Amino acid sequence: MAKSKQRNTTRWRVGYLFVHGVGNQKPGTTLEWGRTTFDTLRDVHGEQALSWRDQPLTASPEDAATRHAEVVVSLGEGASRRALFAEALWADTFTALGRPSIRRTLTFLVASLPLLFWVVGPDRRDLRVLTSADRGPQTRREAGLAQLRLMWRLLTVAVIATALAYGISLAAHSLLVSVLLLGLLAWFARSRRNLLWHVRVAAVDEERTRQLLAHLHRKVAWMERHCDEVVIVAHSQGGYLMHRVLSPTAAQRHPKVRRFIGVGSGLKPISLLKTFDSSGIGPSLWGLACLVPAWLWGLGPWTWQLFGWLGQTVLRLLYLALQVTVMPSAALGDPHLAELQRDTVAAELHRALTTLPSLRLDLAHGAALVVAISTALLFGRLINAALQARPPYPLALDHHSRNIEWREYTSPHDMVGRILGPTLPDDVERPWIAPVSQPLSDHTLYFHHTGVLPRRLAADLLADLGLKRETADWDRAVTRLDEVRRRQGTRRRTLHGLLIGTVATLLAAPRLFDRPSVPLAYLRAWLPLALLLLVLTVLFSVLAHRSARRAARRFTASLSGEASSRRTRWRVRIVPPGPRLLPTAAAATGGLIATYSTVRFFLAAREYGESHIWQGYPFLFPMGAGLLLVACASAAGYPVRARWYGLIGVLGCMALSSPPSPAAMGSPWELRPEGTLLGTLGVCLVLGLAGSLHARLRAIDLTAQL
């Protein structure tokens, strides 16, 4: 009994309390985040310098011990230093809060849909660029990237929504499938796996939320009984709940909490959902969302008609340029071809002169705009009045006066943490932390053993234990690793977006050529776009995990003083924006020519037969795909190797050695019709190769000082 009492009075210098997010976590799973932090320290300093001991405290009626562990650090001079890691499990508390309700879940889902505008909208990085008064080249380039990111998110949401609508329509044709799906959804809504119910409780059910807060208050109080200082690391919805626990208006105070770290925090989205629940705000937001079709239709004569004409004009001019490129150079002097070109240009000018005067608003479109504007102003006044009657949830903690360090970490494509509003204090939000994978999984991988966050927490632990020299080394290494990983992640996401945009443009171009409807052109190609999104997401996730493992091994080797080996070799070389222009333009031009020529020869083969055309045209498709891939990689900042151009050149030689078209089979010295095409592609290859070699010389090695 005396031994147990002695253990219960043991005090640690610092304690880390890990709070999980939404989900049905089991005891011990959240404590693994601390284990990952411990492992990063052990990998660098060795097993002799650190030790981990599970459950050092024995539970008693007066002190119900939570899942915890003791970390002993024997670094530097003096005695060993100890820290306490513990988890605050609150998912099991939902068992006592009753089963979820189907009706309330559906009502909450419908009422929360306006949050989608915040999810796909600009984040604080994009808003800073788009609202900047600076109009320099760098600002314009960043603003263009912000617009491309917004278009990518909108395209992704549109494709996913179209795929879901198509799947629902298919299921509706079968009564058995519809019944099975509805039964599955009903079971899921009533089960403990209904994670939407967890969010609803925190957002609109204050009575159940107070029970969760009381449970978390006891967890923090338990840490304060055994530690001199407490650090709270809260993920997702746990960040919102712990913010309520530490709020100045909370029923209990926790004076020993010295640091509060939110990771992909749900503080912003749940605060928005609480605001939506306010009377008058939710219906008004839905009214504003329903006004979007009226805006688009009312502005139709000014936007879509003009944009459609411009799109058709650009596509037709591109068609003429490619038509001339594909034909042999001897045909350039053909008077019939010259007359055709003059007639086409004259027709495009006539379309411009006849279309511009018709860009006026009629009575119906004008009335739609007037009604939409007046209704939007009315909804805005209702929202403003509702906010004044019931202000949003306060996000301040008075952390300066209470001596609490408050940080918020998030990934650049974490849909929960990257939401723009509500605004947090200026000194709270940190720069983007380097991502581990892709948007579908990055929200749950912050504490992955290859991530940056466990290494940042390890540096914080060394500082809390008073190990100044080791802390300085870790701070420098982690800061450099985070910077390199963030820039590498930006380059990878840029390539991801360029590939999706290139393929989407190629798929939509034939539909835009005849009917200038940009949204319908992309939505009609939803199936290949959905497959492309799936394939590229899996591919880039694999590449991201592979690079993260190499970065983690390089980080460990650099801090431990080990010699670099093949397993720890990791280089990130990024080309500056200037040298990217030539290889990108040359490869993109060659890729478009080869892709167009493939389609043209394929249609000719279907019409006239395979024996009447050049037999080497199938090689054009891999050449075009390779050149477009090289163009996207060059634009993203990758130092493209010469072997890519060599492989494309080999394909060109194989195409050149294929049997010629019948028009050139009579005389060996006669110019072959495909000669101009391959000559143009050869020029693009040479220019692209020269630009890539120059770009590789100008590439910056970010890992040289890591």
MORAGI-V792708 format. One record per pair of residues at least 6 apart in sequence whose C-alpha atoms are under 8 Angstrom apart, sorted by the first residue. I is the first residue (numbers start at 1). J is the second residue. If there is no record, write none. Layout:
BEGIN
((I:J) (I:J))
END
This chain:
BEGIN
((4:57) (4:58) (7:56) (7:57) (7:58) (8:57) (8:58) (8:63) (8:226) (9:226) (10:226) (11:225) (11:226) (11:227) (11:228) (12:82) (12:83) (12:84) (12:226) (12:227) (12:228) (13:81) (13:82) (13:83) (13:227) (13:228) (13:229) (13:465) (14:82) (14:83) (14:84) (14:227) (14:228) (14:229) (14:230) (14:231) (14:464) (14:465) (15:83) (15:84) (15:85) (15:86) (15:223) (15:227) (15:228) (15:229) (15:230) (15:231) (16:83) (16:84) (16:85) (16:86) (16:230) (16:231) (16:232) (16:233) (17:85) (17:86) (17:87) (17:88) (17:220) (17:223) (17:230) (17:231) (17:232) (17:233) (18:30) (18:31) (18:33) (18:34) (18:85) (18:86) (18:87) (18:88) (18:232) (18:233) (18:234) (19:30) (19:87) (19:88) (19:89) (19:232) (19:233) (19:234) (19:235) (19:238) (19:239) (20:30) (20:88) (20:89) (20:90) (20:234) (20:235) (20:236) (20:237) (20:238) (21:234) (21:235) (21:236) (21:237) (21:238) (21:239) (22:91) (22:195) (22:198) (22:199) (22:236) (22:237) (22:238) (23:91) (23:193) (23:195) (23:198) (24:91) (24:92) (24:192) (24:193) (25:89) (25:91) (25:92) (26:89) (26:92) (27:67) (27:89) (28:67) (28:87) (30:87) (30:88) (30:89) (31:67) (31:68) (31:85) (31:86) (31:87) (33:447) (33:454) (34:85) (34:86) (36:447) (36:448) (36:449) (36:454) (37:449) (37:454) (37:455) (37:457) (37:458) (38:52) (38:71) (38:458) (40:449) (40:454) (40:455) (40:458) (40:556) (41:50) (41:455) (41:458) (42:49) (42:50) (43:556) (44:556) (44:557) (44:559) (44:560) (45:560) (48:74) (49:73) (49:74) (49:75) (50:71) (50:72) (50:73) (50:74) (51:71) (51:72) (51:73) (52:69) (52:70) (52:71) (52:72) (53:69) (53:70) (53:71) (54:68) (54:69) (54:70) (55:67) (55:68) (55:69) (55:70) (56:68) (56:69) (56:70) (57:65) (58:65) (59:65) (63:222) (65:222) (66:86) (66:87) (66:88) (66:219) (67:86) (67:87) (68:84) (68:85) (68:86) (68:87) (69:84) (69:85) (69:86) (70:82) (70:83) (70:84) (70:85) (71:82) (71:83) (71:84) (71:85) (72:80) (72:81) (72:82) (72:83) (73:80) (73:81) (73:82) (74:80) (74:81) (75:467) (76:467) (81:465) (82:465) (83:465) (84:227) (88:216) (88:219) (90:212) (90:215) (90:216) (93:212) (93:215) (95:192) (97:208) (99:190) (99:191) (99:192) (100:189) (100:190) (100:191) (100:192) (100:194) (100:197) (101:189) (101:190) (102:186) (102:189) (102:190) (105:189) (105:196) (105:197) (105:200) (108:200) (109:196) (111:276) (111:277) (111:282) (112:273) (112:276) (114:285) (114:286) (114:289) (115:269) (115:272) (115:273) (118:419) (118:420) (118:421) (119:415) (119:416) (119:418) (119:419) (120:150) (120:153) (120:154) (120:415) (121:150) (121:419) (122:146) (122:150) (122:419) (122:420) (123:418) (123:419) (123:420) (124:418) (124:419) (124:420) (126:143) (126:146) (129:139) (129:142) (129:143) (129:146) (130:143) (130:146) (132:139) (149:497) (152:497) (152:501) (156:533) (158:523) (159:523) (159:526) (159:529) (159:530) (160:530) (162:523) (162:526) (163:526) (163:527) (163:530) (171:177) (171:178) (172:178) (188:194) (199:237) (199:270) (201:208) (201:209) (202:208) (202:209) (202:241) (202:270) (203:270) (203:271) (203:273) (203:274) (204:273) (204:274) (204:277) (212:241) (213:241) (213:242) (213:244) (213:245) (216:242) (216:245) (217:245) (217:252) (220:254) (221:254) (223:230) (224:230) (224:254) (224:256) (224:257) (228:256) (229:256) (229:257) (229:258) (230:256) (230:257) (230:258) (230:259) (231:257) (231:258) (231:259) (231:260) (231:261) (232:257) (232:259) (232:260) (232:261) (233:239) (233:260) (233:261) (233:262) (233:263) (234:242) (234:260) (234:261) (234:262) (234:263) (234:265) (235:262) (235:263) (235:264) (235:265) (235:266) (236:262) (236:263) (236:264) (236:265) (236:266) (236:267) (236:416) (236:417) (237:265) (237:266) (237:267) (237:270) (238:265) (238:266) (239:262) (239:263) (239:265) (239:266) (239:267) (240:265) (240:266) (240:267) (240:270) (243:267) (243:397) (244:250) (245:252) (246:253) (246:254) (246:397) (247:396) (247:397) (248:397) (248:398) (255:402) (257:404) (258:403) (258:404) (258:405) (259:404) (259:405) (259:406) (259:407) (260:404) (260:405) (260:406) (260:407) (261:406) (261:407) (261:408) (261:409) (262:406) (262:407) (262:408) (262:409) (263:408) (263:409) (263:410) (263:417) (263:446) (264:408) (264:409) (264:410) (264:411) (264:414) (264:416) (264:417) (264:418) (264:443) (265:408) (265:409) (265:410) (265:416) (265:417) (266:416) (266:417) (268:416) (268:417) (268:419) (268:421) (268:422) (269:416) (269:419) (271:392) (271:393) (271:422) (272:392) (272:422) (274:392) (274:393) (275:281) (275:387) (275:391) (275:392) (275:393) (276:282) (278:386) (278:390) (279:386) (280:382) (280:383) (280:386) (281:382) (281:383) (281:386) (281:387) (284:379) (284:380) (284:382) (284:383) (285:379) (287:376) (287:379) (288:376) (288:379) (291:372) (291:376) (294:368) (294:369) (294:372) (295:368) (295:369) (295:372) (297:365) (297:368) (298:364) (298:365) (298:366) (298:367) (298:368) (298:369) (299:365) (299:369) (300:365) (301:359) (301:360) (301:361) (302:359) (302:360) (302:361) (304:517) (305:359) (306:355) (306:356) (306:359) (307:516) (308:516) (308:517) (308:518) (309:352) (309:355) (309:516) (311:512) (311:513) (311:516) (312:512) (312:513) (312:514) (312:516) (313:348) (315:509) (315:513) (316:513) (320:341) (322:593) (322:596) (322:597) (324:332) (325:593) (325:676) (325:677) (325:680) (326:593) (326:597) (326:674) (326:676) (326:677) (327:673) (327:674) (327:676) (327:677) (328:671) (328:672) (328:673) (328:674) (328:675) (328:676) (328:677) (329:676) (330:671) (331:337) (332:338) (395:424) (396:424) (396:425) (399:405) (399:406) (406:428) (407:427) (407:428) (407:429) (407:430) (408:428) (408:429) (408:430) (409:417) (409:429) (409:430) (409:431) (409:432) (409:433) (410:417) (410:418) (410:430) (410:432) (410:433) (411:417) (411:418) (411:432) (411:433) (411:434) (411:435) (411:442) (411:443) (412:418) (412:432) (412:433) (412:434) (412:435) (413:438) (413:439) (413:442) (414:439) (414:442) (414:443) (415:439) (415:443) (416:443) (432:486) (433:452) (433:453) (433:482) (433:486) (434:451) (434:452) (434:482) (434:483) (434:485) (434:486) (434:489) (435:442) (435:446) (435:451) (435:485) (435:486) (435:489) (436:442) (436:445) (436:446) (436:448) (436:450) (436:451) (436:544) (436:545) (436:548) (437:445) (437:540) (437:541) (437:542) (437:544) (437:545) (438:537) (438:540) (438:541) (438:544) (445:451) (446:452) (446:453) (446:454) (447:453) (447:454) (448:454) (450:548) (450:549) (450:551) (450:552) (451:548) (451:552) (452:478) (452:481) (452:482) (455:478) (456:475) (456:478) (459:471) (459:474) (459:475) (459:478) (460:471) (462:468) (462:470) (462:471) (463:471) (473:559) (474:559) (477:555) (477:559) (477:706) (480:706) (481:551) (481:555) (481:706) (484:572) (484:702) (484:703) (488:572) (491:636) (491:637) (491:638) (492:540) (492:636) (494:636) (495:632) (495:633) (495:635) (495:636) (496:536) (496:540) (498:632) (498:636) (499:629) (499:632) (500:529) (500:532) (500:533) (502:628) (503:529) (504:522) (504:525) (504:529) (507:522) (507:525) (508:518) (508:521) (508:522) (508:525) (509:521) (511:521) (512:518) (512:521) (547:570) (550:567) (550:568) (550:569) (550:570) (551:568) (551:570) (553:567) (553:568) (554:564) (554:568) (554:569) (554:570) (555:706) (557:563) (557:564) (557:568) (558:564) (558:706) (570:703) (571:701) (571:702) (571:703) (571:704) (572:701) (572:702) (572:703) (573:638) (573:639) (573:699) (573:700) (573:701) (573:702) (573:703) (574:637) (574:638) (574:639) (574:699) (574:700) (574:701) (574:702) (575:637) (575:638) (575:639) (575:695) (575:696) (575:698) (575:699) (575:700) (576:637) (576:698) (576:699) (576:700) (577:635) (577:637) (579:691) (579:694) (579:695) (579:698) (580:634) (580:635) (580:637) (580:691) (580:692) (580:695) (581:635) (582:687) (582:688) (582:691) (583:631) (583:634) (583:687) (583:688) (583:689) (583:690) (583:691) (583:692) (584:630) (584:631) (584:632) (584:634) (584:635) (584:688) (585:631) (585:688) (586:631) (586:684) (586:685) (586:687) (586:688) (587:627) (587:628) (587:630) (587:631) (587:684) (587:685) (587:688) (588:627) (588:628) (588:631) (589:684) (590:624) (590:627) (590:628) (590:680) (590:681) (590:684) (590:685) (591:623) (591:624) (591:625) (591:626) (591:627) (591:628) (592:624) (592:628) (593:624) (593:681) (594:620) (594:621) (594:623) (594:624) (594:681) (595:620) (595:621) (595:624) (595:625) (597:617) (597:620) (598:617) (598:618) (598:620) (598:621) (601:613) (601:617) (602:617) (604:613) (605:612) (605:613) (612:661) (612:662) (613:660) (613:661) (613:662) (614:658) (614:659) (614:660) (614:661) (614:662) (614:674) (615:655) (615:658) (615:659) (615:660) (615:661) (616:654) (616:655) (616:656) (616:657) (616:658) (616:659) (616:660) (617:655) (618:655) (619:651) (619:652) (619:654) (619:655) (620:652) (620:655) (622:648) (622:651) (623:648) (623:651) (623:652) (626:644) (626:648) (627:648) (630:640) (630:644) (633:639) (633:640) (634:640) (634:692) (639:692) (639:695) (639:696) (639:699) (640:692) (640:696) (641:692) (641:693) (642:689) (642:692) (642:693) (645:685) (645:688) (645:689) (649:682) (649:685) (652:678) (656:678) (660:672) (660:674) (661:672) (661:673) (663:672) (663:673) (664:670) (664:671) (664:672) (664:673))
END
